[in-house]
Amino acid sequence: MSMSANELKPWPHSHSVDDLTDNNTAAGAKPGNSLNTTIIISNDPHNNNNANKDDIAQPGPGVSAGFGNPAPIALIGLVLALTPFSFQLMGWRGSDSNGYANNGANLFCGGLLLLTGGLLELFIGHTFASAVYCAYGSYFFAFGATLMPAFNAITPYITAEGVKKDFFNGFGFFHLFVGLLSLFFLICSVRTNIVLVILFVAATISFPLSAAADWHKGQAGAPNMRLINNLETGSGACCLIISMCGWYALLGSLFQSVDFPCELPMGDLSTVIKGASERKRLNRRRSQVSSV
């Protein structure tokens, strides 16, 4: 990308802490700190052990009656902004990878809807989902603002010959550290579901590829355009994987929102790696049994 944008996002249908422990309070879990906040990208807030799972009007933990699931809002923003941009990065139909053609979607789909969904997730106690949506939403806003002359981010670097190399050398660091943030999300996602893990693996690869493409554009002398195109194509392919995970997640969330008779499998991982609260509970039980 002339300044490649690459993302992703989040995912529905996992288990809350209530699915892993008999009782949140008994396990010492607190709202905002528990597994409930790290597994839920975008679990339907109406689905929990204490609610009738056949009654979609039942609010889940931290959700007041009548408060809907904000995940589809964020996922719509992700897929509408990232899917076309992934094709642009790969140069399909002669499209340019600089992102200008997609900038409206960057701001009003990727930025606005992801950030809105992230803030709403925070209000219902889904800390991890909120952090992911807000992080990538702010990325889309920042990327879109960089392309807008009104923000004067890229304008000082534009000359008669094009964009100065200094810009790419500096902007590559932004992509690099968004990739690092994606790695953190990937580590946390191993307690959620397979769809989310795949999404973050792709994001963790995509952003460093964009950074490498930027730095090759900023090298002294004539840039190696073939290498740059390969890097951007790889980044675009990873973005397409993220987009496909997002579309799948979106459909799953919409199925849940209308109580559709079937659910899309997400590959739940919450019981594969036990959480800290669950381990403490098991250790307490073992110590009680051994002391008898």
C-alpha positions in Angstrom: 0.0 0.0 0.0 1.1 3.5 -0.6 0.1 3.5 2.9 -1.5 0.1 3.4 -4.3 -0.3 5.8 -4.9 -3.7 7.2 -7.3 -4.9 9.9 -9.8 -7.0 11.6 -12.0 -7.7 14.1 -13.7 -9.6 16.3 -16.0 -12.4 16.8 -19.3 -13.8 18.1 -20.5 -16.7 20.1 -18.2 -17.8 22.8 -18.8 -18.6 26.4 -18.9 -16.2 29.3 -17.4 -16.9 32.7 -20.7 -18.3 33.8 -20.1 -21.1 31.3 -16.8 -22.0 33.0 -17.6 -21.5 36.7 -20.6 -22.3 38.8 -21.0 -18.7 39.7 -19.0 -15.6 38.8 -19.1 -14.2 42.3 -18.1 -17.5 43.9 -15.1 -17.7 41.6 -14.1 -14.2 42.7 -14.6 -12.8 39.2 -15.4 -9.1 38.8 -17.2 -7.3 36.0 -14.7 -5.9 33.6 -11.9 -8.1 34.8 -13.2 -11.6 34.3 -13.1 -14.0 31.4 -16.5 -12.5 30.5 -14.6 -9.5 29.1 -12.0 -11.6 27.2 -14.1 -14.2 25.5 -17.0 -12.3 24.3 -16.2 -10.7 21.0 -19.3 -10.7 20.1 -21.1 -13.1 22.1 -24.8 -12.5 22.1 -25.4 -10.7 25.4 -28.7 -12.6 25.7 -27.1 -16.0 25.9 -25.9 -17.0 29.3 -26.4 -19.9 31.7 -28.7 -17.9 34.0 -31.1 -16.9 31.2 -33.6 -19.0 29.3 -31.6 -19.6 26.1 -34.9 -19.9 24.1 -35.9 -16.4 25.2 -34.0 -13.8 23.2 -35.6 -11.0 25.3 -33.6 -12.1 28.3 -30.7 -9.7 29.0 -27.3 -11.2 29.7 -24.7 -10.2 32.4 -24.2 -6.4 32.4 -26.9 -5.9 29.8 -30.1 -4.0 30.7 -33.4 -5.1 29.2 -33.8 -3.7 25.7 -30.1 -3.1 25.2 -29.0 -4.9 22.0 -25.8 -6.6 20.9 -23.4 -4.0 19.4 -21.2 -6.6 17.7 -22.9 -6.5 14.3 -22.5 -2.7 14.1 -18.8 -3.0 14.5 -18.5 -6.0 12.2 -20.4 -4.3 9.5 -18.0 -1.4 9.7 -15.0 -3.8 9.5 -16.1 -5.8 6.5 -17.4 -2.8 4.5 -14.1 -0.9 4.9 -11.6 -3.7 4.8 -13.0 -6.1 2.1 -12.7 -3.6 -0.8 -9.4 -2.3 0.5 -8.0 -5.8 0.5 -8.7 -6.1 -3.2 -7.2 -2.7 -3.8 -4.0 -3.8 -2.0 -3.8 -6.9 -4.3 -4.3 -4.7 -7.3 -7.4 -6.4 -8.6 -8.9 -4.8 -11.8 -6.0 -2.4 -11.8 -6.9 -0.7 -8.5 -4.4 1.4 -6.7 -3.1 0.4 -3.2 -2.8 3.9 -1.8 -6.2 3.9 -0.1 -7.6 7.1 -1.5 -10.5 5.4 -3.4 -11.6 3.8 -0.1 -11.2 6.7 2.2 -14.9 7.4 2.7 -15.4 3.8 3.9 -12.3 4.1 6.1 -13.8 7.0 8.0 -17.5 6.3 8.1 -17.6 2.5 8.1 -14.2 1.3 9.5 -13.7 4.2 11.8 -17.2 5.3 12.9 -18.9 1.9 13.2 -16.0 0.1 14.8 -15.5 2.8 17.4 -19.2 3.1 18.1 -19.5 -0.7 18.5 -16.4 -0.7 20.8 -17.8 2.0 23.1 -21.1 0.2 23.3 -19.3 -3.1 24.2 -17.6 -1.3 27.0 -21.0 -0.2 28.5 -22.1 -3.8 28.7 -18.8 -5.0 30.3 -17.1 -6.6 27.4 -13.6 -5.2 27.9 -11.7 -7.3 25.3 -14.3 -6.8 22.6 -14.3 -3.1 23.3 -10.5 -2.8 23.2 -10.4 -4.6 19.8 -13.1 -2.7 18.1 -11.9 0.7 19.4 -8.3 -0.1 18.5 -9.1 -1.0 14.9 -11.7 1.8 14.6 -9.1 4.3 15.7 -6.7 2.8 13.1 -9.2 3.4 10.3 -9.8 6.9 11.5 -6.1 7.6 11.7 -5.4 6.1 8.3 -8.3 8.0 6.7 -7.2 11.3 8.3 -3.7 10.8 7.0 -5.0 10.8 3.5 -7.1 13.9 4.0 -5.3 17.2 3.1 -7.3 19.0 5.8 -5.3 17.2 8.5 -2.0 18.2 6.9 -0.4 14.8 7.6 0.8 13.9 4.2 0.6 17.3 2.5 4.0 18.6 3.7 5.6 15.6 2.1 4.1 16.0 -1.4 6.4 17.4 -4.1 6.3 17.6 -7.8 7.9 14.2 -8.0 5.3 12.6 -5.6 5.4 11.8 -1.9 8.8 12.2 -0.3 10.5 9.1 1.1 10.6 10.6 4.6 6.8 10.1 4.9 7.0 6.3 4.2 9.9 5.9 6.5 7.9 7.5 9.3 4.5 6.0 8.5 5.8 2.5 8.5 6.3 2.6 12.3 2.6 3.1 12.7 1.8 -0.1 10.9 4.5 -2.0 12.8 3.1 -1.2 16.2 -0.5 -1.8 15.1 0.9 -5.2 14.2 2.4 -5.5 17.7 -1.0 -4.7 19.2 -2.6 -7.3 17.0 -0.1 -9.8 18.4 -1.3 -9.0 21.9 -4.9 -9.5 20.8 -3.8 -12.9 19.2 -2.4 -14.1 22.5 -5.5 -13.2 24.4 -7.8 -14.7 21.7 -6.6 -18.3 22.3 -9.2 -18.3 25.1 -12.0 -17.3 22.7 -12.6 -19.2 19.5 -10.9 -20.4 16.3 -12.4 -17.8 14.1 -11.0 -15.0 16.2 -7.6 -16.7 16.4 -7.4 -16.9 12.6 -8.4 -13.3 12.3 -5.7 -12.1 14.6 -3.0 -14.3 13.0 -3.8 -12.6 9.7 -3.8 -9.2 11.2 -0.5 -9.8 13.0 1.1 -10.7 9.6 -0.7 -8.0 7.5 0.5 -4.9 9.4 4.2 -5.7 9.4 4.0 -6.5 5.7 2.5 -3.0 5.2 5.3 -1.5 7.3 7.9 -3.3 5.2 6.3 -2.0 2.0 6.4 1.5 3.4 10.1 1.2 4.3 11.0 -0.1 0.9 9.3 2.9 -0.6 11.4 5.1 1.6 14.7 3.5 0.7 17.3 5.7 -1.0 17.5 5.3 -4.7 14.9 3.7 -7.0 12.5 1.6 -5.0 12.1 -2.1 -5.8 8.6 -1.9 -7.1 8.3 -5.7 -7.6 9.1 -6.3 -4.0 6.8 -3.6 -2.8 3.9 -5.0 -4.9 4.6 -8.5 -3.5 4.5 -7.1 0.1 1.3 -5.2 -0.6 -0.3 -8.2 -2.2 0.6 -10.4 0.8 -0.8 -7.7 3.1 -4.0 -7.6 1.0 -4.4 -11.4 1.1 -4.1 -11.3 4.9 -6.7 -8.5 4.9 -9.0 -10.7 2.8 -8.7 -13.5 5.4 -9.6 -11.0 8.1 -12.6 -9.8 6.0 -13.8 -13.4 5.5 -13.7 -14.0 9.2 -15.5 -10.8 9.8 -18.3 -11.7 7.3 -18.6 -15.1 9.0 -18.8 -13.5 12.4 -21.3 -11.0 11.2 -23.6 -13.6 9.8 -23.4 -15.6 13.1 -24.2 -12.4 15.1 -27.2 -11.7 12.9 -28.4 -15.3 13.3 -28.3 -14.8 17.1 -30.1 -11.5 16.9 -33.2 -13.0 15.3 -33.1 -16.3 17.2 -32.3 -18.1 14.0 -32.9 -21.9 14.3 -29.3 -22.7 13.6 -26.0 -21.3 14.7 -22.7 -21.0 12.9 -19.9 -22.9 14.7 -17.1 -20.7 15.9 -14.7 -23.3 17.4 -15.0 -22.5 21.0 -11.6 -22.6 22.8 -12.7 -21.3 26.2 -12.5 -24.8 27.8 -9.3 -25.8 26.1 -7.1 -23.3 28.0 -8.5 -22.9 31.5 -8.7 -19.3 32.9 -7.1 -18.1 36.1 -10.4 -18.0 38.0 -11.2 -21.6 36.9 -7.7 -22.8 37.9 -8.0 -21.2 41.3 -11.4 -22.8 41.9 -10.0 -26.2 40.9 -6.9 -25.7 43.1 -9.2 -24.9 46.0 -11.2 -28.0 45.5 -8.1 -30.1 45.3 -6.7 -28.6 48.5 -10.1 -29.2 50.3 -10.1 -32.9 49.1 -6.5 -33.4 50.2 -7.2 -31.9 53.6 -10.1 -34.2 54.3 
